[in-house]
């Protein structure tokens, strides 16, 4: 009786393990009830094998139908009967709704490059981390010219926040120079395991906003921000903690800056990298910043 139940349970467990292995190869998250079932079946197998060994030992001590350990045999029979029912119950519980779920994509699990501990980056990250630990801070802006490593910095901050479990969820959206609210909204929703199926943009934003509010602590990182973004239209509650990396947008030529620009160019000594660096840093800035660059 117990042996048959063990054999049946072993077959079912092998089937489930096969499906779990396939899911893990596809980088999917195993359902909690499946993990629990596998753990419980493993424990039952341990008990079952021990009872079967004891049963064999007791049977070997019997001679011509006479058994010297009747009490042990009776106790063993009760244990075996109880275990048999537990295994039958476990077999019935094996009909799971689904084995696994797609893993929430992490936009910061790996950066665009290897993080290098430049002193400036280390100081910047320390400052951001300190600000995020301050409950009075709700929005942090990281500004700089293109290519200085803002994206790498915010991804490193996200990674450290996840490691420290400072927030229940850390999500990231890429805005770009021509932002698509739908794309940003879907990126954040995907990382929260939320599928937005509402017909209108307003309804989808409200659904995302409601999902975010259900989470106790959430950090939203918006990368490559060029101009003002309406967080409510995206679906981000205004009271949420937000980190933004921002780059100045292009601007038209200002004749009043021509003389100052020529002086800045002279200070660059004609070096292309210096000209590009200053040009990007001062793009869309007023005369005050250009004058300040000459100090």
Order of alpha helices (4+ residues) and beta strands (2+ residues): alpha-beta-alpha-alpha-beta-alpha-beta-alpha-beta-alpha-alpha-beta-alpha-beta-alpha-alpha-alpha
